Amino acid sequence: MQIQDSVAFVSGANRGVGAQFVTSLLASGARRVYAAARDVNALSVNDPRVVPVTLDVTDPRQVAHAASLAGDVTLLVNNAGINRLERAIVPRDGDAARAEMEVNYFGTLAMCRAFTPALIANHGAVVNMLSVLARVALPMMGSLCASKAAALRMTECLRAELAAHDVRVLAVLPGAIDTDMSRDFPPPKLAVTEVVDAVFAALGVGPDEVYVGAMAQGVSAGLAADREAVQNQFAGYL
């Protein structure tokens, strides 16, 4: 699809990758961008094409309101996500796994369901921002990996369901990105512009499963060649 003259809805738009999506969409000629965040006062873009939307993706009423507000949407970017940096077993915070699943899986699922009618009517596209950790387990972020893996399976099912309606569904699986969420992860890290540029390229003529950066692409290739070896390598990061 073309970014120029598109109408986009971006969740988690107040910082990091989400903020860059808003900036890049505007620079590429989007007609309107719904910029959603739990605190719209944190949004930093001042442009008449931007429509601020208060949104917590775990709140069904707010999700329904967002979908009713943005009935003209042609591109849904599900970027909202959390990472509690917890192990799956014996975590410091016993509620971390549930919180990550609520946002990263159930929240993304709720957004997809709510926006599907508009996306079908407008022959749009969905971008689900996931992580290469949807494909391999990193014990130091074990519960995050589980939530992203669940979101990847859901994204694959969504793609199959919407294929007949001419709606593209992208799963974006980057390595570590240079944002606040990954501040404790060692470099190298992807620039937010690199991630957004890769998504825009994929929306044009690229694949529906987008591995951004050398690390993510290496993991994907490694899993295809020797899955056990890659799993064992990541298992060492405790």
C-alpha positions as CSV (number, residue, x, y, z in Angstrom):
1,M,0.0,0.0,0.0
2,Q,1.0,3.6,-0.4
3,I,1.8,5.8,2.6
4,Q,0.9,9.0,0.7
5,D,-2.7,10.0,1.4
6,S,-3.2,7.1,3.8
7,V,-5.1,7.3,7.1
8,A,-3.1,5.7,9.9
9,F,-3.8,4.8,13.5
10,V,-0.8,4.3,15.7
11,S,-1.0,3.0,19.2
12,G,1.8,3.7,21.7
13,A,2.5,6.8,19.7
14,N,4.0,8.9,22.5
15,R,7.6,7.7,22.3
16,G,10.1,5.4,20.7
17,V,9.0,3.5,17.6
18,G,5.4,4.8,17.8
19,A,6.5,8.4,17.8
20,Q,8.7,7.7,14.8
21,F,5.8,6.1,13.0
22,V,3.8,9.3,13.4
23,T,6.7,11.5,12.3
24,S,7.5,9.3,9.2
25,L,3.9,8.9,8.2
26,L,3.5,12.7,8.2
27,A,6.7,13.2,6.3
28,S,5.6,10.6,3.7
29,G,2.3,12.4,3.0
30,A,-0.3,10.6,5.2
31,R,-3.6,12.4,5.0
32,R,-4.4,11.8,8.7
33,V,-2.7,10.1,11.6
34,Y,-4.6,9.1,14.7
35,A,-1.9,9.1,17.4
36,A,-2.9,7.1,20.4
37,A,-1.4,6.9,23.9
38,R,-2.6,6.4,27.4
39,D,-1.5,10.0,28.1
40,V,-2.1,12.2,25.1
41,N,-0.3,15.1,26.8
42,A,2.9,13.1,26.1
43,L,2.5,13.4,22.4
44,S,5.0,15.7,20.9
45,V,4.0,16.2,17.3
46,N,2.2,19.5,16.4
47,D,0.5,19.0,13.0
48,P,-3.1,19.6,12.0
49,R,-3.2,16.1,10.4
50,V,-2.6,14.5,13.8
51,V,-5.7,13.4,15.9
52,P,-4.7,12.6,19.5
53,V,-6.6,9.6,20.9
54,T,-6.5,8.5,24.6
55,L,-6.1,4.8,24.5
56,D,-5.3,2.0,26.9
57,V,-5.5,-1.2,24.7
58,T,-6.5,-3.2,27.7
59,D,-9.7,-1.1,28.2
60,P,-12.5,-2.4,25.9
61,R,-14.4,0.8,26.0
62,Q,-11.4,2.9,24.9
63,V,-10.6,0.4,22.1
64,A,-14.2,0.5,20.9
65,H,-14.2,4.3,21.0
66,A,-10.9,4.5,19.0
67,A,-12.3,2.2,16.3
68,S,-15.5,4.2,16.0
69,L,-13.5,7.5,15.8
70,A,-11.2,6.2,13.1
71,G,-13.6,4.6,10.7
72,D,-11.6,6.0,7.8
73,V,-8.4,4.2,8.7
74,T,-6.4,2.4,6.0
75,L,-3.4,1.5,8.1
76,L,-3.5,0.1,11.7
77,V,-0.1,0.1,13.5
78,N,-0.4,-1.9,16.7
79,N,2.7,-0.6,18.5
80,A,1.6,-0.5,22.1
81,G,3.5,-3.0,24.2
82,I,5.3,-3.5,27.5
83,N,8.3,-5.4,28.7
84,R,8.7,-6.1,32.4
85,L,12.1,-7.7,32.0
86,E,11.1,-10.8,33.9
87,R,11.8,-14.5,33.8
88,A,8.9,-16.8,33.2
89,I,9.8,-18.9,36.3
90,V,10.6,-17.4,39.8
91,P,10.0,-13.8,38.7
92,R,10.6,-10.9,41.0
93,D,7.1,-9.6,40.0
94,G,4.5,-12.4,39.9
95,D,2.1,-10.2,37.9
96,A,4.5,-9.4,35.1
97,A,3.5,-12.2,32.8
98,R,-0.2,-11.4,33.1
99,A,0.4,-7.7,32.4
100,E,2.5,-8.4,29.3
101,M,-0.1,-10.8,28.0
102,E,-2.9,-8.3,28.6
103,V,-1.1,-5.6,26.6
104,N,1.0,-7.5,24.0
105,Y,-1.4,-10.2,23.1
106,F,-5.0,-9.5,24.3
107,G,-4.6,-5.7,23.7
108,T,-3.3,-6.3,20.2
109,L,-6.1,-8.9,19.5
110,A,-8.7,-6.5,20.7
111,M,-7.4,-3.7,18.4
112,C,-7.4,-6.1,15.4
113,R,-11.0,-7.2,16.1
114,A,-12.3,-3.7,16.6
115,F,-10.6,-2.2,13.5
116,T,-11.3,-5.2,11.1
117,P,-14.6,-3.8,9.7
118,A,-13.0,-0.5,8.7
119,L,-9.9,-2.2,7.3
120,I,-12.0,-4.5,5.2
121,A,-14.1,-1.6,3.9
122,N,-11.1,0.5,3.1
123,H,-8.9,-2.4,1.8
124,G,-6.3,-1.5,4.4
125,A,-3.4,-3.1,6.2
126,V,-2.4,-4.1,9.7
127,V,1.1,-3.8,11.1
128,N,1.7,-5.7,14.4
129,M,4.9,-4.7,16.1
130,L,6.3,-7.8,17.7
131,S,9.9,-8.9,18.3
132,V,12.3,-11.6,17.1
133,L,11.8,-13.0,20.6
134,A,8.5,-14.3,19.3
135,R,10.6,-16.9,17.6
136,V,13.1,-17.8,20.3
137,A,13.2,-17.8,24.1
138,L,15.4,-15.4,26.0
139,P,15.2,-16.5,29.7
140,M,15.9,-13.0,31.1
141,M,12.7,-11.8,29.4
142,G,10.8,-15.1,29.5
143,S,7.3,-13.8,30.0
144,L,7.7,-11.2,27.3
145,C,8.8,-14.0,24.8
146,A,5.6,-15.9,25.6
147,S,3.4,-12.8,25.0
148,K,5.1,-12.0,21.7
149,A,4.9,-15.6,20.5
150,A,1.2,-15.6,21.2
151,A,0.8,-12.4,19.3
152,L,2.7,-13.9,16.3
153,R,0.4,-16.9,16.1
154,M,-2.6,-14.5,16.3
155,T,-1.1,-12.4,13.5
156,E,-0.7,-15.4,11.3
157,C,-4.4,-16.4,11.9
158,L,-5.5,-12.8,11.2
159,R,-3.5,-12.8,8.0
160,A,-5.3,-16.0,6.9
161,E,-8.7,-14.7,7.8
162,L,-8.3,-11.3,6.1
163,A,-6.5,-12.5,2.9
164,A,-9.8,-12.9,1.1
165,H,-10.7,-9.3,1.9
166,D,-7.6,-7.8,0.4
167,V,-6.2,-6.7,3.8
168,R,-2.5,-7.2,4.3
169,V,-1.3,-8.2,7.8
170,L,2.4,-7.7,8.7
171,A,4.3,-9.2,11.6
172,V,7.3,-7.0,12.4
173,L,10.1,-8.9,14.3
174,P,13.0,-6.6,15.0
175,G,16.0,-7.2,17.3
176,A,16.7,-4.8,20.1
177,I,15.7,-1.2,19.3
178,D,17.3,1.8,20.8
179,T,14.3,2.9,23.0
180,D,13.6,3.2,26.7
181,M,12.1,-0.3,26.7
182,S,15.5,-1.8,25.7
183,R,17.7,0.5,27.7
184,D,19.1,-2.4,29.7
185,F,19.8,-4.5,26.7
186,P,23.4,-4.4,25.4
187,P,24.2,-2.9,21.9
188,P,24.1,-3.0,19.0
189,K,20.6,-1.7,18.8
190,L,18.4,-0.6,15.9
191,A,17.6,3.0,15.3
192,V,13.8,3.7,15.4
193,T,14.1,5.1,11.9
194,E,15.5,1.9,10.6
195,V,12.6,0.0,11.9
196,V,9.9,2.3,10.5
197,D,11.7,2.4,7.1
198,A,11.7,-1.4,7.0
199,V,8.0,-1.5,7.7
200,F,7.2,1.1,4.9
201,A,9.3,-0.9,2.5
202,A,7.5,-4.1,3.3
203,L,4.1,-2.4,2.9
204,G,5.2,-1.5,-0.6
205,V,6.6,-4.7,-2.0
206,G,8.1,-6.6,0.9
207,P,7.2,-9.8,2.8
208,D,4.5,-10.1,5.4
209,E,6.9,-11.3,8.0
210,V,9.5,-8.5,8.5
211,Y,12.8,-9.2,10.2
212,V,14.5,-5.9,10.9
213,G,18.3,-5.8,11.3
214,A,21.1,-8.2,11.1
215,M,20.4,-9.8,14.5
216,A,16.8,-10.6,13.7
217,Q,17.6,-11.8,10.2
218,G,20.4,-14.0,11.6
219,V,18.1,-15.6,14.2
220,S,15.5,-16.3,11.5
221,A,18.1,-18.0,9.3
222,G,19.6,-19.8,12.2
223,L,16.3,-21.2,13.3
224,A,15.7,-22.5,9.8
225,A,19.1,-24.2,9.7
226,D,19.5,-25.5,13.3
227,R,16.7,-24.5,15.6
228,E,18.2,-26.3,18.6
229,A,21.5,-24.5,18.3
230,V,19.9,-21.1,18.3
231,Q,17.7,-22.0,21.3
232,N,20.7,-23.2,23.2
233,Q,22.6,-20.0,22.4
234,F,19.8,-17.8,23.8
235,A,19.3,-20.1,26.8
236,G,22.7,-19.0,28.0
237,Y,21.4,-15.4,28.6
238,L,20.0,-15.7,32.1
